[in-house]
């Protein structure tokens, strides 16, 4: 799979259904020595279907190890953590 194909996929947290936008709108973080992807830095979190209209906007980190499934249109992951 090409990186350009991954970029158009939407990030969704399985735990609460939060939508984090498309992968193209994130910052890719990788180890400069090995070139291995460590994860993604996400800036805007949108509301999930189950949450109220008020979403918190914060900088979060999605670890590559938290990704459960890369589907045709979406990337599902377990959890994200606050990132500073």
Secondary structure, DSSP 8 states (H G I E B T S, - for coil): --HHHHHTSEEEETTT--EEEEGGGSEEEE-TTT--EEEEEE---B--TTS-S------EEEEGGGEEEE-SSEEEES--EE--
